[in-house]
Amino acid sequence: MTVLEKLWGGSIRPCERAVKRGTEYARIQKDAQRAYDCFWSLLTPEAKEAYLNYTEANIELMSISEADIFTKGFRLGVQLLLAGICEDDSQLPPLEED
């Protein structure tokens, strides 16, 4: 199967990544969860509902932003690849390749 077929078939899911144990990311994630649990325990039911609404809206914004960043990065990568295979229109002689 090609990479595009795997992506289409769902066996490649760039958004779903496991976190490696013992990494800085895992440590910070654990610290953030502890802080969240402490914060959550202090909220009233009304404050919890308001915070969940706020969090859901922020997740939607981040999702839109991340999709846009991915698209722009992918397009830039394709442009770089195309620039590398296009005919050299430089006015200087080509570099010597080993």
C-alpha beads as a LAMMPS data file, in Angstrom:
LAMMPS data file: protein, C-alpha beads

98 atoms
97 bonds

1 atom types
1 bond types

-500.0 500.0 xlo xhi
-500.0 500.0 ylo yhi
-500.0 500.0 zlo zhi

Masses

1 110.0

Atoms # bond

1 1 1 0.000 0.000 0.000
2 1 1 1.181 3.512 -0.740
3 1 1 1.296 6.241 1.885
4 1 1 -1.704 7.940 0.272
5 1 1 -3.689 4.686 0.331
6 1 1 -2.805 4.179 4.004
7 1 1 -3.852 7.749 4.782
8 1 1 -7.128 7.276 2.894
9 1 1 -7.768 3.904 4.537
10 1 1 -7.236 5.293 8.000
11 1 1 -4.174 3.282 8.987
12 1 1 -2.174 6.524 9.143
13 1 1 -3.727 8.944 11.615
14 1 1 -1.416 11.934 12.148
15 1 1 -3.654 13.382 14.863
16 1 1 -3.517 10.262 17.040
17 1 1 -0.138 9.904 18.656
18 1 1 0.845 8.135 21.840
19 1 1 3.046 9.921 24.345
20 1 1 6.303 8.173 25.185
21 1 1 6.787 7.483 28.880
22 1 1 9.568 9.326 30.642
23 1 1 9.642 12.217 28.186
24 1 1 9.405 15.875 29.101
25 1 1 6.030 15.978 27.353
26 1 1 4.711 13.115 29.507
27 1 1 5.957 14.815 32.685
28 1 1 4.338 18.139 31.798
29 1 1 1.124 16.373 30.811
30 1 1 1.018 14.650 34.221
31 1 1 1.677 17.966 36.010
32 1 1 -1.079 19.644 33.995
33 1 1 -3.532 16.871 34.885
34 1 1 -2.743 17.231 38.594
35 1 1 -3.250 21.004 38.404
36 1 1 -6.527 20.507 36.499
37 1 1 -7.810 18.034 39.091
38 1 1 -7.008 20.480 41.903
39 1 1 -8.626 23.382 40.030
40 1 1 -11.713 21.323 39.126
41 1 1 -12.297 20.317 42.738
42 1 1 -12.568 23.997 43.730
43 1 1 -15.319 24.874 41.241
44 1 1 -19.041 25.084 41.897
45 1 1 -21.362 23.138 39.571
46 1 1 -22.192 26.368 37.709
47 1 1 -18.522 27.269 37.345
48 1 1 -17.779 23.738 36.099
49 1 1 -20.412 24.087 33.374
50 1 1 -19.091 27.520 32.340
51 1 1 -15.523 26.205 32.285
52 1 1 -16.532 23.193 30.144
53 1 1 -18.224 25.533 27.645
54 1 1 -15.096 27.694 27.561
55 1 1 -12.851 24.646 27.120
56 1 1 -14.968 23.200 24.299
57 1 1 -14.854 26.511 22.417
58 1 1 -11.061 26.657 22.818
59 1 1 -10.693 23.078 21.587
60 1 1 -12.683 23.968 18.471
61 1 1 -10.473 27.018 17.858
62 1 1 -7.289 24.971 18.331
63 1 1 -8.583 22.282 15.976
64 1 1 -9.245 24.847 13.244
65 1 1 -5.847 26.451 13.820
66 1 1 -3.963 23.132 13.807
67 1 1 -5.673 22.032 10.585
68 1 1 -4.702 25.350 8.984
69 1 1 -1.092 25.034 10.177
70 1 1 -0.919 21.451 8.861
71 1 1 -2.285 22.521 5.476
72 1 1 0.121 25.449 5.171
73 1 1 3.076 23.278 6.224
74 1 1 2.128 20.546 3.764
75 1 1 1.797 23.064 0.938
76 1 1 5.184 24.562 1.798
77 1 1 6.730 21.089 1.752
78 1 1 5.260 20.396 -1.690
79 1 1 6.509 23.760 -2.958
80 1 1 10.007 22.936 -1.691
81 1 1 9.915 19.553 -3.413
82 1 1 8.730 21.107 -6.658
83 1 1 11.440 23.772 -6.478
84 1 1 14.003 21.005 -6.081
85 1 1 12.930 19.126 -9.198
86 1 1 12.155 22.067 -11.471
87 1 1 14.614 23.205 -14.092
88 1 1 17.335 25.454 -12.712
89 1 1 16.835 28.926 -14.174
90 1 1 19.818 30.461 -12.367
91 1 1 22.070 32.821 -14.276
92 1 1 25.096 31.281 -12.541
93 1 1 26.750 27.977 -13.449
94 1 1 25.481 24.899 -11.576
95 1 1 27.178 23.762 -8.370
96 1 1 29.569 20.842 -8.632
97 1 1 27.901 17.750 -7.174
98 1 1 29.995 14.958 -5.709

Bonds

1 1 1 2
2 1 2 3
3 1 3 4
4 1 4 5
5 1 5 6
6 1 6 7
7 1 7 8
8 1 8 9
9 1 9 10
10 1 10 11
11 1 11 12
12 1 12 13
13 1 13 14
14 1 14 15
15 1 15 16
16 1 16 17
17 1 17 18
18 1 18 19
19 1 19 20
20 1 20 21
21 1 21 22
22 1 22 23
23 1 23 24
24 1 24 25
25 1 25 26
26 1 26 27
27 1 27 28
28 1 28 29
29 1 29 30
30 1 30 31
31 1 31 32
32 1 32 33
33 1 33 34
34 1 34 35
35 1 35 36
36 1 36 37
37 1 37 38
38 1 38 39
39 1 39 40
40 1 40 41
41 1 41 42
42 1 42 43
43 1 43 44
44 1 44 45
45 1 45 46
46 1 46 47
47 1 47 48
48 1 48 49
49 1 49 50
50 1 50 51
51 1 51 52
52 1 52 53
53 1 53 54
54 1 54 55
55 1 55 56
56 1 56 57
57 1 57 58
58 1 58 59
59 1 59 60
60 1 60 61
61 1 61 62
62 1 62 63
63 1 63 64
64 1 64 65
65 1 65 66
66 1 66 67
67 1 67 68
68 1 68 69
69 1 69 70
70 1 70 71
71 1 71 72
72 1 72 73
73 1 73 74
74 1 74 75
75 1 75 76
76 1 76 77
77 1 77 78
78 1 78 79
79 1 79 80
80 1 80 81
81 1 81 82
82 1 82 83
83 1 83 84
84 1 84 85
85 1 85 86
86 1 86 87
87 1 87 88
88 1 88 89
89 1 89 90
90 1 90 91
91 1 91 92
92 1 92 93
93 1 93 94
94 1 94 95
95 1 95 96
96 1 96 97
97 1 97 98
